[in-house]
Amino acid sequence: MTKKTTRRPPTKSELERLQRLYKTDERIAERMGGGVAPYLVAYWRRKKNIPKFSAPKFSEKEIFDLWERFGDDYRCGADLGISKAAFYTWRRKYGISQKPAFLKLEQMELRFPGKEFETRETAQYGKLPAITKLWLSSDRHGAADRNNAVRISPDLVVIDRSFREVVSSFSEEDSQVVFNPSRIALGTSFAQGDFSDGSDPSGANAGEWAELQRIRLRVGMAEGSVWESLILSGSLLPGQQVICERGCERFAGAVGSLGIGMDSQKMSGILRDGYIDIQPPSVTNVILTGKRYTPVFATDIALYLASMLSHEKLSDVAIEYSGSAFSGMSIIDRQALCAIPALLNCKTALVPFDAVTRRRYAVLGDPPYHPVAPDRDAVYDSVCQLNIEQVIPMVAWKKPAGKSAKQDSNRPELKRTSDESCPKLEYLPVEELTQTAARVVFIGGSPGGHFDELARAAQIIRGKEIAGGVRLFVSPISRDAYLQGLRKGLLRKFVEAGAIVLNPGLDSTILGRFGIGPSATVVTTTIEPDFHLNASSASKYIMSPGAAAATALRGMITDPRGY
């Protein structure tokens, strides 16, 4: 008969050593072997008064690196999303008290005897917004000025839907080689097959052209949105200057880089020359405060803000965001807010680099980048403030030609932009259009096609069926969002409700291929505010995914707060 042996419990010093090495009870139990269960390790810890392992929120290296970089508690705390006093407490915790021996040039003001100081602001120091710093950052010799055109040599040029026009114009200039293939990203989701009719002068499709130009940064149809792929791969980084198509500035601005929208002719010139001269815009600071409540999406905040600014002439204005509300907003929410240029025809929009952006890129392994933040005493041309707690579900309405808005004594006066090139949109609370019929609903694009947005829409539509006569289309923005939706069962909820789930990365421009005629159409993407649908005799609406899902259930525009 075999004698049963009992395991001797580890001593306190042995258990502390194992915890330093393996951290969790599960890994300690696995290391000890012999059938030791995690609950037994937890029991030994409690008996020996050893607390559960807990890593500090910020490591000593992280605090030390920031202190060496900025040498200022306020700026270090702003980078981490904490207060000046909180960062000082972390420094004391790790015993970091000495000022850095060498500060970066942007923190130094050298006053040599007899030096005559210039009164103008520079890109390195002096009350500058982040947008202005990024705009002037191409000037390598300090000669740039906000009052003069700046020569921009972009870090990244992204071509997607306008591939055909850009390359056709590029070929007409008799230039066969792009300026730098490593700085060009090509999305083939909309471009592939554009030249199947033989209209391309070079006779090549998107893939063949990219091979000819040795462009390696390509995103195929299976990947979905080119922008999501660029962010996930670490190719789009904070602090970059990015040239893109009009309406796509949002993706760069949401991660703290400068997105500049161009038409196809100018993008062709950049492909050829590698630079473009642009006048820096005036900068408006939009301060968002308060805390968002659940029924309100970031799209609602963007549309509410657009209604506030729609009476202004913004063609030469860039918007820079700030405020406490951004500490709780994801990169996806920021993409919705940075869609203001597409709605109001302003230059660009930017959320400066902060702790949320830093954590997003930390997941990718901290690729090398150079973030830009506004100066603490930055001066803006104008300031606008909004408490997002007052925002309600909103809708942007593009009326068909010849139709006027319903006159209602309770409806506030509609503000219209004086810029005739801006899309003719009216911004109204959803509750004012609750009796308006909708026949086509599209949930997808940016931001509606992201997993979090789809999840909130699926929560509304779960266990129900869409209204008769309504066609609901769903397109996750990327392959990752599509796969995540499959694993979590979100796409199944849409299919069970009667929706049509499309390939990833599509927006409502694809609806024309499904025979959609002149029907009232609801979309969740603001990347195409002029609604590239051939049905000009029907109304089109932009709203949040929650409102779109509720609308699909009733067949009429619906306030999602009732679900």
N, C-alpha and C positions, 0 to 999 in steps of 0.2 A: 504493500500500500504506500503510495507516494505521499510524502509529508507536504502539506500545504505551507507555502512560505508567505509571509506578510511583508509589504514594502515599508521601509523606514521612512517616515515623513522627512522632507528636507529641512535643514536648519534655516534660520532666518537669513543668514548671510548667503547661503546657497540659493534660496528663493529670490532674494534681491538681485543676485548676479544673473539668474535666469531671466528675471523680468527686464533687466537692462538690455539683455541680448535679444529676447524674443517678444517683449512688450505685452502680448495678450495671453490670457489664460489658455486659450485653445492651442496656441503655438508652444507654450510651455509644456502643456500636457502631451502634445505630440513629441516633443523633444525628450521628455522623461520616459515615454513608452511604458511597457508593462501593464497596459490596460488602464493607465491613469486617465480619468475623465476631467474635463475642464472644471466641472463643479467642485471636484475634489481640490484642485489647485486654488480655486476661489475660497474654499473653506480654510485651507492652510494659511492663505493670506490674511483672512479675517482673524484667525487665532493668533497670528504673529504680528498683528497690527500693521500690515503692509498695505497701503492704499493702492487702488487700481491705477495702472499706468495711464497717465494723461499727458499728452504732448502740449506744450504751450501754443497759443494761437499764432504767435510770431516767433520764429527762431532767432537765436542770437546773431547768426550770420545775416539774416534778412534785415534786422535792425541795424547792424553794423554797416552793411553795404549801403543802405539808404542814408545813414548819417555821413558816411564818407562821400556820398554823391552830392547831397544838398547842404549838409552842415547847418540845417535850420529845422527846428521842431515842427513849425507850422507846415512847411512844404513836405517834410517826411510824413507827417500825419495825414496830409491831404492825399498823398500817394497810397496810403493804406486805408483811407476812409475813416480815420479816427481823428480826434481833436489834438491840438497842440499839447495840452496837458497829458493826454493819454500816451502820446509818443514819448514825452519826457519821463513818464513813469516806467515805460518799457526800457528806456536807456538806463535808468537807475537800477532796474532789476538786474541788468546784465553788466553793470559797472562801466558803462561807456560814458565817460565824462569829458574827455579831451576833445577839443576842436580838431577837425581834420587838418592835417599839415598842408594839403594842397586842395584848394577848391577849384571847381570848374570855372572856365572863363565867364560863363553867364552869371556867376555869383560875385565876380570881382569888378570893382570900379577903380581903375588905376588912374591916379591924378599925379602926373609928372609935372615938375616945376616948369612954368612957361607954356604948358600945353593949352592950345586953344580948343575949347570944347564945342562940338556941334550941337545945335538945339534939336535936330531931328531925332526921331526914335530909330533904333536899329533893331535888327532881327535877333540880337543876342541879349539885349538888356533894355528895360525901360517901358513899363506900363503897357505892354502889348498883349492883345488877345491871342489865344492859341492859333486861331485861323490866320492872323497876320503873320505870326512867327513861321507857320508852315508855308505860307505864300511866299515869304521872303527868303526861305531857307535855301533856295537854289543859288542865291547870290553868294559866291564863295569869297568875295573880297570886301564885303561890307558896303558895297556901293548901292545896294537896293534901297528904294524909297517907296513909301506908300503912295506918293503922289505921281509916280512914274510907272510905266509898264515894266513888268518883271519878266525876265526870260526864264521859263520853267522847263527844266529837263526832267520829265517824270520818272519816278521809281518804277511805275507799273502802268502799262496801257492795256485795258481790258476791252476786248471786242467780242460781242455776242450777237445780238439780233441784227445789228446793222452791218454784218460782215460783208454782205454782197455790195452795198453802196461804198463802204470803206475801201475794199480791195479793188473795185472797179475804178474808183477815182485814183487810187494809188497806181494802178497799171497805166492809166491814161497819161501820167506824168513821166512815162518811160523810165521809171526807177524800178529795178528788179530786186533790190536788197533792202530789208528793213534796217533801221539804225542800230538796234541791239536786240537780237532774238530772246535773250534771257530776261528782258523787261516787258515782254509781251505775253499776255494770257488770252487764249482763244477758247470760246465756248461754242461747241458745235451742235448744241441742242436745237437751235433755230437755224443755223447756217448750213448744216449738212444737206447737200442736195439742192442748194439754191441755184446752182448753175447747170442743172440737168438739161435745161433747154438750149444749152450751148451759147448763152448770152455773155458769158464771162470771156473777156478778151484773151485770157491765158488758157482757157479751156480746162481749168482745174477746179475741183471742189475744195471745200474747206480743209479736209485732211491732207490732200495733195499739196495745196498751197502752203500749209504749215510745215510739211516735210521739206518743200523746196526752200522755205525761209529758215529752216532749222529751229522752229519754235517748238520747244519741248513742254511748255506749260499749257496743256490742253485738257479740256473737260468734255467728255463725250455725252451722248444723249442718256446713257444709262446712269450717269452720275447725278443728273438733275441740274440744279442751279449752279452756274459757274462760280458765283460769288460765295455760296456756301462751301464749295470745294476749296476755294482759295483760302477761306478762313480756317477750315479744318486742317488744311495742309500746312498752315503757317506761311503761305505765300503773300497774303495781305496782312501787313503788320502796322501797328501804331506808328505815327510819325512819318508815314510815306506821303508822297504826292502821287495821286492816282488820276489818270485821264480815262474817262469812260463815256458811255452814251448818256444823253440827257435822261434824267429820271433814275439813274443808278447811283447817284452820289450818296444815297442813303447808306449803302453797305460800307463804304469807306468811312463816312462820318461816324457811324455807330461804333467803330473800333478805335477812334482817335486819329484817323488819317484824313488827309485832305482830298476829297473827291471833287473833280472838276468835270462837269458834263460838256461834251462837245458835239457838234454835228459831224456827219461823215466826212465832209470836205476837210475840216480842220484836223480830224483824226488821221486822215490820209497824209496830210502835211507833216504831222508828228512822226508817223511811221517812216517818212522819208528823211526828215531833218533831225529828229531827236529832240526838238525843242519847240516852244511857242512863246510868244510875247503876249502877256495878259496884264491888264490893269488890276491891281488889288482892289477888292470891293470894300465898301464901308461895312462895319460889323455891328449887328444888333445883338445884344445880350438878352436871351429869354431865360428868365429865372422861374423854375418850377418848384413849388413847395407843396407840403401836405402829403397825405397818404391815400393811395388809390383804393377804392373798395371793389369787391369781387365782380359785380356785373359790368364794370367799366374796363374796356380793353385799351391798350396803348393807341390803337387806331382811333378810338373815340377822343382821346386827348389830342391827337394830331389834328383831327377834323375840327375840334373845338378851338384849338389855337389858330387854325387856318381861318376860321370865321372871324376871329379877333383881328387878324392881320390883313384880311382880304381887301380892306379899303385903302391899304398903303401901296405905293409904287415901290416894288421890291426888285426890279430887274437888275440893279447894281448893288444888291445887299446880300451879305452872308449872315447866317444865323448861328450863333454860338450859345449852347445851352449851359446852364449851371443850376445849382439849387439842391436842396436836401432830398427832393423826390427821387433823384437818380440813384441814390444809394440802394434802393429796392427795385431797380429796373434792370432787366437782363439785356443782353446785346440784341435780342429779338425785339424787345420793346423799343430800344433805341433806334432800330432800323425804321420802325413805324414813325417815330418822331422826326427822324432825319429825312422823311419823305416830303417835307414842306417844300423843297425846291420844285418837285414834280407837281405840286398842287398850286403853288403861287408864283412859279417862274422866277424865283430868286436864284442867286448864284450857287450857293451850297449851304449845307448845315453840318454842324459838328458837335459831338459830345466829347469834351476833352478827356484825355487818359485819366483813369482813376482806379480805385481798388477793384471794381467789378471787372474792368478790362484786364487788369493785371492777373486776376484769378483765372480769367478765361484763357489767357495765353500760358499760364502756369501749367494747365492741364496738357498743353501741347509740348511740354518740356522746356518752356522758356526760350523760344527761338530768339536770336539776337535782334533787338530793335531799339529805336531811340525815341521814346515818347516825348511829346511836347505838351506842356501845361501853360495856361495863361499866367502872366505875372500876377502877383498878389494884389497889386494896385492897378490892374489893367484898366485902361480907359476905352469905353465903347462909344460909338456914335449915337446909339439910342438904347434904351432898356425897356423891356416888357416883362411883367410879372404875372404869373397865373398860379392860383391855388387849385391843384387838381382835384381836391375834395368837392369842388363845385361842378365838376364835369359830369354830364349825363350822356347816355348813348346817343351818338350823332350819326348823321347820314349826309354824304355829299351827293347832290342831285344834278345830273346833267340833263337838262330838258331837251326834248326834241325840237327841231326847228319850227318856229311859229307858235309854240305853246307857251303860255304864261303861267306863273305860279298862282295857286289858289289864293284869293284874297281872304284874309282872316284877320279880324280885329285883335285877336289874341296873339298873333304871330309877330315877333319883333321884325323891325325893318331889316331887309336883307342887304348886306353890305357887298358891294361889287368892286372888284379891282379896276383901277384906271388903266392898267396895262392890257392892251387889246390882244397881245400874244398869249395871255394866260388863258387856260381852259375856262370856259364859262360854267362854273360850278356854283351852286347855292348850298349853303351849309345850314342844316336844320336839325333840331332834335328828332329822334326817331318817332317819338310819341305824336308828332304833328302829321306824320304820314301813315298812321296805322291802318287806314282804310284803303291804301294804295295797293293795287294788285301787282304781283311779280310772277313771271312765268319761267324765268331761268335764274338759277342761283349757282355761283361758282365760288367754292371755298378752296383757296390755294394761293400760290404766289407768295409774295412777301408783304406783310408778315403772316397772312392767313394760312400758309402751308406748313409752317413750323409745327413740330410735334406738340408743344405746349398749347398752341392755338387750336390745333385739331382736337386735342384732348378736351378742351373746354367746350368746343362745338359738339363733340360726340356726347358729352355729358347731357347736353340739352336734348339731343336727338335720340338718345338711347331708349329702346323699347317702343318707339313711335314710328309712324309712317309719314312720309312726305305727302303733301296735299295732292289731290288729283289735278292733273294738268301742269304740274310743276316738274321741271327737270333740274335735278341737283347734280353738279359735277364736283368732284373732289380730287385735288392733285397735291400730294406732299411736295415740299420744296426740294427735297434731295433724296438720294437713295437711303441715306441713314435714317431720315425721318420716315420714309416708307417702311423700312425694315422694323423700326421701332414701333410703328403703328400696327404692323402685323403681329409682332410679339405681344403687344399689350391688348390686342383685340379691338383697337379703335376703328380700323378700316372695316372690320366685320359689322360693327354697329351701323356704319354708314350704308353698307351694302344691304343689310337687313331692313333698313328704312326705305330702300328703293333708290339709293344714289348710284351714280356711275363713277367708279374710281379710275382715274387716268394715270398715265405714266408720271414719274416724278419730274419736277422742275418746269411744269407748264404754267402759263397764265391764261387769262381769258381771251387772248388773241387766237387761241386754238379753237374757240367755240364755232367759228365760221366753218370749220371742216366737218362739223356735226349737223350742218343744215339749219343752224339757228337763224330764223328770220327776224322780222321786226317785232321783237318781244321785249317787254320790260325786264331788264337784266340787272341782277345784283352781283357785285364782285367784292372780294375782300383784299384786293391788292391795289395800292396806289402808285404802282410803278408805271402805270399806263393811264393817266388821268383823263386823256382824251378818248379812251375806250376805242381801240382799233377794231371796232365791229362795223360791218357794212350796213347795219340796220340804223340809219340816221333818223328814221321816223319813230323811234321808240325811246322812252326814258331809260337812263342808266343810273345806277346808284352804287356808291362806295359805302361800305359799312363794316363793322367788326365781324369776325367769325361767329360770335354768339348771336348777334342780330341776324346774320345771314341764315344760321341754322333754324332759328325761330321763324324766320320768314318762310323757309322751305316747308315747315310743318303746317303753316296756316294758308300759304298761297298769297299772303298779303304782308307788307312790311310790318314787322312786329318788334315791340320793345322786349329785349331779352330779360329784363328785370322781373318778368312774370314767370320765369322758368327756373 
